[in-house]
């Protein structure tokens, strides 16, 4: 795939993200349309999730008919050119009238994350990156905080219902014991962006799905973060742990998560 073909997809992803954000925001602002239901304990679903993902599939089919799509709601299969969509990341926030949610769009070429676009409609913040081209928020370059001291660090620790509660509590204990301040905001995609943008110093989650991170791994690495090799093994279809951190904190946090230091990828 040529640079121009990647660039075309990048621009398309930005445009579609804004369109999808407007669609989601219409649901968010008209709460009688939400039709909130539960897929499981603390696993919210709204009418907006399906509508946003379906619109995305239509737009990709029109613009790039040979590309594959994988989404949180309708699934999908691997493809040489693969789009991965989380129509609303932070659905529990979305359903409760909390503005901390986003649309997340990633693009992989032969399994390599190439493009990431994450749009937070309520705050009108758009994060985007192309592999090798840096990362931006609303057009301005972003970088990690560069924090080196755990005693000064703020670390977001995501929670997964797919693992025992004890695993999450143990990781929180390790973060507290290191001297860092943990937090949780219930959007993995935005958690990665905030670590990339220096709003926090790291994002950790012991298990997360590919649609939550496909965009964020590009943005974070291009912003100077260390990440783990999320798409190793069955990461695409079954998920993996995710670590996003400033370079000087990454190894300590990998140890806390029982991740091999060899799985860490240096910043772009």
TAUR-V398098 format. One record per pair of residues at least 24 apart in sequence whose ideal C-beta (glycine too) atoms are under 10 Angstrom apart, sorted by the first residue. I is the first residue (numbers start at 1). J is the second residue. D is the distance in Angstrom with one decimal. If there is no record, write none. Layout:
# TAUR-V398098
I&J&D  I&J&D
This chain:
# TAUR-V398098
1&80&8.9  1&81&7.3  1&109&5.6  1&110&8.7  1&114&8.3  3&130&9.2  3&132&9.3  3&133&9.6  5&64&9.2  5&81&9.0  5&109&9.2  6&107&8.2  6&109&7.6  6&114&5.9  6&115&6.9  6&130&6.3  6&131&8.2  6&132&9.4  6&133&9.1  7&115&9.5  7&130&7.5  7&133&9.1  8&63&8.4  8&64&8.5  9&60&9.4  9&63&8.3  9&64&6.8  9&67&8.2  9&81&8.3  9&83&8.4  9&105&9.9  9&107&5.7  9&109&9.1  9&114&7.9  9&115&6.0  9&117&9.9  9&130&8.9  10&107&8.0  10&114&8.4  10&115&5.1  10&116&9.4  10&117&7.7  10&128&7.3  10&129&8.8  10&130&5.1  10&131&10.0  10&133&8.3  11&115&9.8  11&117&9.9  11&128&9.7  12&59&7.8  12&60&8.3  12&62&9.9  12&63&5.5  12&64&7.5  12&83&9.8  12&105&9.5  12&107&9.4  12&115&9.3  12&117&9.4  13&56&9.8  13&59&9.8  13&60&9.4  13&63&9.9  13&83&8.1  13&85&9.9  13&105&5.0  13&106&8.6  13&107&6.6  13&115&5.7  13&116&8.3  13&117&4.3  13&119&9.6  13&128&7.4  13&130&9.5  13&215&8.5  14&105&8.8  14&115&9.4  14&117&5.6  14&119&8.3  14&126&6.9  14&128&5.8  15&59&8.6  15&63&9.4  15&117&9.4  16&55&8.3  16&56&6.4  16&58&9.9  16&59&5.0  16&60&7.8  16&63&8.3  16&83&9.5  16&85&9.3  16&103&8.8  16&105&6.8  16&117&8.1  16&119&9.4  17&56&9.0  17&85&9.7  17&102&8.9  17&103&5.4  17&104&8.4  17&105&5.5  17&117&4.7  17&118&7.5  17&119&4.1  17&120&10.0  17&121&9.2  17&126&6.7  17&127&9.6  17&128&8.0  17&215&9.1  18&103&8.8  18&117&9.2  18&119&6.2  18&121&8.3  18&124&9.5  18&126&7.2  19&52&9.5  19&55&7.2  19&56&8.9  19&59&7.3  19&103&9.3  19&119&9.6  20&48&9.8  20&51&9.3  20&52&5.0  20&53&8.6  20&55&6.1  20&56&5.9  20&59&8.3  20&85&8.4  20&87&6.9  20&88&9.1  20&103&4.7  20&104&9.9  20&105&7.9  20&117&10.0  20&119&7.4  20&121&8.7  21&52&8.7  21&88&9.7  21&101&9.9  21&102&8.0  21&103&5.2  21&119&4.5  21&120&7.8  21&121&3.7  21&122&9.0  21&124&8.7  21&126&8.4  22&103&9.8  22&119&9.6  22&121&6.9  23&48&7.5  23&51&6.5  23&52&5.6  23&54&9.9  23&55&5.9  23&56&9.5  23&87&9.1  23&103&8.9  23&121&9.2  24&48&5.2  24&49&8.7  24&51&8.2  24&52&5.2  24&55&9.5  24&87&7.2  24&88&5.8  24&94&7.6  24&101&7.9  24&102&9.0  24&103&6.3  24&119&9.1  24&121&6.2  24&122&9.6  25&94&10.0  25&99&9.9  25&101&9.9  25&103&9.8  25&121&4.4  25&122&7.0  25&124&9.9  26&51&9.4  26&121&9.7  27&51&7.1  27&52&8.2  27&88&8.8  27&94&8.3  28&88&8.8  28&93&10.0  28&94&6.2  28&95&9.3  28&97&7.7  28&98&9.9  28&99&8.3  28&101&7.9  28&121&7.6  28&122&7.3  29&97&9.7  29&121&9.8  29&122&9.4  31&95&9.0  31&97&7.1  34&94&8.2  34&95&6.5  34&97&9.7  36&91&9.0  36&92&9.8  36&94&9.2  36&95&4.8  36&96&9.0  37&95&9.5  38&95&9.6  39&73&9.7  39&91&9.3  39&161&9.8  40&161&6.5  40&162&9.6  41&161&6.1  42&92&6.6  42&159&8.4  42&161&5.9  42&186&9.3  43&91&8.1  43&92&8.1  43&161&6.3  43&162&9.9  44&88&9.2  44&90&9.5  44&91&4.4  44&92&4.7  44&93&8.9  44&94&7.5  44&95&4.6  44&96&8.3  44&186&9.9  45&72&9.7  45&73&8.0  45&88&9.5  45&91&6.8  45&95&8.5  46&87&9.6  46&88&7.2  46&91&6.4  46&94&6.5  46&95&5.7  48&87&7.3  48&88&5.9  48&91&8.4  48&94&7.1  48&95&9.1  48&101&9.8  49&73&5.4  49&86&9.0  49&87&5.0  49&88&5.3  49&89&10.0  49&91&6.4  49&94&8.6  49&95&9.8  50&74&7.8  50&87&7.5  50&88&9.9  51&87&7.9  51&88&9.8  52&85&8.1  52&86&9.4  52&87&3.6  52&88&6.3  52&103&6.7  53&85&5.8  53&86&8.5  53&87&4.1  53&88&8.8  53&103&9.7  53&211&9.5  54&87&8.5  55&85&9.9  55&87&8.5  56&83&7.7  56&85&4.9  56&87&6.8  56&103&8.4  56&105&7.3  57&83&8.8  57&85&8.0  59&83&9.7  60&85&8.6  60&105&9.5  60&107&9.7  64&107&9.5  67&107&8.2  67&109&9.9  68&108&9.3  70&106&9.3  70&108&9.1  70&209&10.0  70&210&7.2  70&211&6.9  70&214&8.4  70&236&7.8  70&237&8.6  71&211&6.4  72&104&9.3  72&209&7.1  72&210&9.3  72&211&4.6  72&212&8.1  73&211&9.2  75&211&9.9  75&237&9.5  76&211&9.5  76&237&9.8  77&236&9.8  77&237&8.8  78&108&8.6  78&110&10.0  78&111&7.8  78&236&6.2  78&237&7.5  79&108&8.6  79&109&9.9  79&110&9.6  80&108&9.0  80&109&7.2  80&110&5.7  80&111&8.8  81&107&7.5  81&108&7.8  81&109&6.0  81&110&8.3  81&114&9.2  82&106&8.6  82&107&7.1  82&108&4.6  82&109&7.9  82&110&8.9  82&111&8.1  82&113&9.9  82&114&9.8  82&210&9.7  82&214&8.6  82&236&8.3  83&107&5.5  83&108&8.1  83&115&8.9  83&214&8.6  84&108&6.8  84&113&8.9  84&116&9.8  84&209&9.4  84&210&5.8  84&211&5.2  84&212&9.3  84&213&8.8  84&214&3.8  84&215&7.7  84&236&8.3  85&211&6.3  85&214&8.4  85&215&9.1  86&118&9.0  86&187&9.4  86&188&8.6  86&189&6.3  86&209&8.2  86&210&9.1  86&211&4.1  86&212&5.7  86&213&9.0  86&214&8.0  86&215&8.1  86&216&9.8  87&211&8.7  88&121&9.9  88&187&9.3  88&189&9.9  89&118&7.9  89&120&9.7  89&186&9.2  89&187&5.1  89&188&6.5  89&189&4.2  89&190&7.0  89&191&9.4  89&192&10.0  89&211&7.9  89&212&5.9  89&213&9.7  89&215&9.1  89&216&9.2  90&120&9.0  90&185&7.8  90&186&5.5  90&187&3.4  90&188&8.3  90&189&7.6  90&190&6.6  90&191&9.4  90&212&9.8  91&186&8.8  91&187&9.0  92&186&5.5  92&187&9.0  93&122&9.9  93&185&7.9  93&186&5.3  93&187&6.6  93&190&9.4  94&122&9.5  94&186&9.7  94&187&9.3  96&186&9.5  98&122&9.2  98&185&9.1  98&186&8.0  98&187&9.7  99&123&6.4  100&185&5.5  100&186&6.8  100&187&5.8  100&190&6.4  100&191&9.8  101&185&9.9  101&186&8.4  101&187&6.0  101&189&9.1  101&190&7.7  102&126&9.4  102&127&8.5  102&187&6.2  102&188&9.9  102&189&5.5  102&190&5.4  102&193&8.0  102&215&9.2  102&216&9.9  103&189&8.7  103&215&9.2  104&187&8.8  104&188&8.7  104&189&4.1  104&190&8.6  104&192&9.3  104&193&9.3  104&211&6.9  104&212&7.0  104&213&8.4  104&214&7.2  104&215&4.6  104&216&7.1  104&219&9.8  105&189&9.8  105&211&9.5  105&214&8.0  105&215&5.7  106&189&9.3  106&210&8.1  106&211&7.8  106&212&9.6  106&213&7.7  106&214&2.7  106&215&4.0  106&216&7.8  106&217&7.6  106&218&6.8  106&219&9.4  107&131&9.7  107&214&7.8  107&215&8.4  107&218&8.4  108&210&8.9  108&214&6.7  108&217&9.9  108&218&9.4  108&231&7.6  108&236&8.0  111&231&6.2  111&232&9.9  111&235&9.6  111&236&7.4  112&218&9.7  112&231&8.1  113&210&9.8  113&213&8.8  113&214&6.2  113&215&8.1  113&216&9.2  113&217&5.2  113&218&4.8  113&219&9.6  113&221&8.2  113&227&9.7  113&230&8.5  113&231&7.1  114&218&6.9  115&214&9.1  115&215&7.7  115&218&6.3  115&219&9.6  116&189&9.1  116&192&9.0  116&193&9.1  116&196&9.6  116&213&9.2  116&214&7.1  116&215&3.5  116&216&6.2  116&217&6.9  116&218&3.4  116&219&4.5  116&220&8.4  116&221&9.1  116&222&8.1  117&215&5.8  117&218&8.9  117&219&8.4  118&187&9.4  118&189&5.3  118&190&7.0  118&192&8.2  118&193&5.6  118&196&9.8  118&215&5.1  118&216&6.6  118&218&9.7  118&219&6.6  119&189&9.9  119&215&9.7  120&187&8.7  120&189&9.2  120&190&6.5  120&193&8.3  123&190&9.7  125&190&9.0  125&193&8.3  125&197&9.2  127&189&8.8  127&190&8.5  127&192&9.0  127&193&4.6  127&194&9.4  127&196&7.3  127&197&7.4  127&215&7.9  127&216&8.3  127&218&9.7  127&219&5.2  127&220&9.5  127&223&8.9  128&215&8.4  128&218&8.7  128&219&7.1  128&222&9.5  129&193&9.9  129&196&8.5  129&215&8.4  129&216&9.4  129&217&9.5  129&218&4.8  129&219&4.5  129&220&8.5  129&221&8.1  129&222&4.1  129&223&7.4  129&268&8.7  130&218&7.3  130&219&9.9  130&222&7.7  131&217&9.8  131&218&6.0  131&221&8.0  131&222&7.1  131&268&6.9  132&218&9.9  132&222&7.8  132&268&6.5  133&218&9.5  133&222&6.9  133&268&8.8  134&219&9.8  134&222&5.3  134&223&7.7  134&224&9.5  134&268&8.0  135&193&8.8  135&196&6.0  135&197&8.3  135&218&7.7  135&219&4.8  135&220&7.6  135&221&8.2  135&222&3.9  135&223&4.1  135&224&8.4  135&225&9.2  135&268&8.6  136&197&9.8  136&219&8.7  136&222&8.8  136&223&8.9  137&193&7.7  137&196&8.7  137&197&5.9  137&199&9.8  137&219&9.0  137&223&9.3  140&197&10.0  141&222&9.4  141&223&8.3  142&193&8.4  142&196&6.0  142&197&4.5  142&198&7.2  142&199&9.4  142&219&8.1  142&220&9.7  142&222&8.7  142&223&5.0  142&224&8.8  143&196&8.0  143&197&8.0  143&198&6.5  143&222&9.6  143&223&5.4  143&224&5.0  143&225&9.0  143&246&9.7  143&267&9.4  144&195&6.7  144&196&6.2  144&197&7.8  144&198&5.7  144&199&9.8  144&200&9.4  144&201&7.5  144&202&9.0  144&220&8.0  144&223&5.7  144&224&4.7  144&225&5.0  144&226&8.9  144&244&8.7  144&245&8.0  144&246&4.8  144&247&7.9  144&248&10.0  144&249&9.5  144&267&8.1  145&195&8.3  145&196&9.7  145&197&8.6  145&198&3.8  145&199&8.1  145&200&7.8  145&201&5.3  145&202&9.4  145&224&9.5  145&225&9.8  145&246&6.0  145&249&9.6  146&198&7.6  146&201&8.7  146&224&7.6  146&246&5.6  146&247&7.9  146&248&7.7  146&249&9.8  147&180&9.4  147&198&8.3  147&200&9.2  147&201&4.2  147&202&8.4  147&245&8.9  147&246&5.0  147&247&9.7  147&248&7.2  147&249&6.4  148&201&9.4  148&246&7.2  148&247&8.6  148&248&3.9  148&249&7.2  149&179&8.0  149&180&9.1  149&201&9.4  149&248&8.2  149&249&8.6  150&175&8.6  150&177&9.6  150&178&4.4  150&179&4.9  150&180&4.9  150&181&9.8  150&201&8.8  150&202&9.6  150&248&9.3  150&249&6.5  150&252&6.5  150&253&8.6  150&256&9.9  151&178&8.0  151&179&3.8  151&180&7.3  151&181&9.4  152&179&8.2  152&180&8.1  152&181&8.9  152&201&8.0  153&178&7.9  153&179&7.7  153&180&4.2  153&181&7.0  153&182&9.5  153&200&8.2  153&201&4.2  153&202&6.7  153&245&8.8  153&246&8.0  153&248&9.7  153&249&6.1  153&252&9.6  153&253&9.1  154&180&6.9  154&181&4.9  154&182&7.9  154&183&6.3  154&194&9.2  154&195&9.4  154&199&8.4  154&200&4.8  154&201&5.6  154&202&8.2  155&180&4.8  155&181&7.0  155&182&5.5  155&183&7.4  155&191&9.8  155&195&8.5  155&200&6.6  155&201&6.0  155&202&4.5  155&203&7.6  155&204&6.5  155&245&8.0  155&249&8.0  155&253&7.3  155&256&9.5  156&181&9.9  156&182&7.3  156&183&5.2  156&184&6.3  156&185&6.3  156&186&9.8  156&187&9.4  156&188&8.9  156&190&9.1  156&191&4.5  156&192&8.9  156&194&6.9  156&195&7.0  156&199&9.4  156&200&5.2  156&201&8.9  156&202&7.1  156&203&4.8  156&204&7.2  156&205&8.7  156&244&9.1  157&182&4.9  157&183&7.5  157&184&6.0  157&191&8.9  157&202&8.8  157&203&8.1  157&204&5.2  157&205&7.2  157&206&8.8  157&253&9.9  157&256&9.8  157&257&9.8  158&184&6.7  158&185&8.7  158&186&8.1  158&187&8.6  158&188&5.1  158&191&6.0  158&192&9.4  158&203&6.8  158&204&6.7  158&205&3.3  158&206&8.1  158&207&9.0  158&208&6.5  158&212&8.6  158&241&9.9  158&242&7.7  159&184&6.3  159&186&8.1  159&188&9.7  159&205&7.5  159&206&8.6  159&207&9.7  159&208&10.0  160&188&9.1  160&205&6.1  160&206&6.0  160&207&4.3  160&208&6.4  160&209&9.0  160&212&9.8  160&239&8.4  160&241&9.3  161&207&9.2  162&206&8.8  162&207&5.1  162&208&9.0  162&209&8.8  162&238&9.8  162&239&7.5  163&205&9.5  163&206&5.5  163&207&5.4  163&241&9.7  164&206&9.8  167&206&5.6  167&207&8.7  167&257&9.8  167&258&9.8  168&205&9.1  168&206&6.9  168&207&9.9  170&206&9.3  170&256&9.1  170&258&9.8  171&204&6.7  171&205&9.0  171&206&6.3  171&241&9.9  171&253&9.5  171&256&6.4  171&257&6.6  171&258&9.3  172&204&9.7  173&256&9.4  174&204&9.7  174&252&9.5  174&253&8.8  174&255&8.7  174&256&4.2  174&257&8.4  174&258&9.9  175&202&8.9  175&204&7.6  175&253&8.1  175&256&6.8  175&257&10.0  177&256&8.9  178&249&9.1  178&252&6.8  178&253&8.3  178&255&9.9  178&256&7.2  180&249&8.3  180&252&9.4  180&253&8.8  180&256&9.7  187&212&8.5  187&216&10.0  188&212&4.2  188&213&6.5  188&216&7.2  188&242&7.1  188&244&9.7  189&213&7.2  189&214&9.0  189&215&6.4  189&216&5.2  189&219&9.1  190&216&8.4  191&216&7.9  191&220&9.8  191&242&9.0  191&244&7.8  192&216&3.2  192&217&7.3  192&218&9.7  192&219&6.8  192&220&5.1  192&221&9.9  192&223&9.6  192&225&8.2  192&227&8.4  192&242&7.4  192&243&9.9  192&244&5.0  193&219&5.9  193&220&7.6  193&223&8.7  193&244&9.2  194&220&9.8  194&244&9.3  195&219&9.6  195&220&6.2  195&223&8.4  195&225&6.0  195&227&9.5  195&243&9.6  195&244&4.6  195&245&6.8  195&246&7.9  195&249&9.9  196&220&4.2  196&221&8.3  196&222&7.8  196&223&3.7  196&224&7.8  196&225&5.5  196&227&9.6  196&244&6.9  197&223&6.8  197&225&9.8  198&223&8.4  198&224&9.4  198&225&10.0  198&246&8.7  200&244&9.3  200&245&9.6  200&246&9.7  201&225&9.6  201&244&9.6  201&245&6.8  201&246&5.5  201&248&9.5  201&249&6.1  201&253&9.4  202&226&9.2  202&243&7.3  202&244&6.2  202&245&3.8  202&246&6.8  202&249&5.7  202&250&7.8  202&252&9.6  202&253&5.7  203&227&9.4  203&242&7.0  203&243&7.6  203&244&4.5  203&245&7.7  203&253&9.7  204&228&9.8  204&241&7.9  204&242&7.2  204&243&5.7  204&244&7.8  204&245&7.9  204&253&6.2  204&254&9.4  204&256&7.7  204&257&6.1  204&259&9.5  205&239&9.5  205&240&9.6  205&241&6.6  205&242&5.1  205&243&8.4  205&244&9.4  205&257&8.9  206&240&9.5  206&241&5.3  206&242&8.7  206&243&9.8  206&257&6.5  206&258&8.9  206&259&9.6  207&238&9.1  207&239&5.5  207&240&7.1  207&241&6.2  207&242&8.5  208&235&9.4  208&239&5.8  208&240&7.3  208&241&7.3  208&242&5.0  209&235&9.1  209&236&9.4  209&237&9.2  209&238&8.3  209&239&4.4  209&240&9.0  209&242&9.8  210&234&9.7  210&235&6.2  210&236&5.1  210&237&7.4  210&238&8.7  210&239&6.4  210&240&8.3  210&242&10.0  211&236&9.9  211&239&9.4  212&239&8.3  212&242&7.9  213&239&8.7  213&240&8.5  213&242&5.3  213&244&8.7  216&242&8.0  216&244&7.2  217&242&7.8  217&244&7.8  217&265&8.7  218&268&8.7  219&244&9.3  220&244&4.5  220&245&9.0  220&265&10.0  220&267&8.6  220&268&9.5  221&265&6.6  221&266&8.4  221&267&5.8  221&268&4.9  222&267&7.9  222&268&4.9  223&267&7.8  223&268&8.4  224&266&9.8  224&267&4.5  224&268&7.8  225&249&9.8  225&250&8.1  225&265&9.4  225&266&9.8  225&267&6.1  225&268&9.2  226&250&3.8  226&251&8.4  226&253&9.1  226&254&8.6  226&264&5.4  226&265&6.7  226&266&6.4  226&267&6.2  227&263&9.5  227&264&7.4  227&265&5.4  227&266&9.2  227&267&8.5  227&268&10.0  228&253&9.7  228&254&7.0  228&257&8.4  228&259&5.6  228&260&8.6  228&261&9.6  228&262&9.9  228&263&4.8  228&264&5.7  228&265&6.9  229&259&9.6  229&260&9.5  229&262&9.0  229&263&5.0  229&264&7.7  229&265&5.7  230&263&9.1  230&265&9.0  232&263&6.8  232&265&9.9
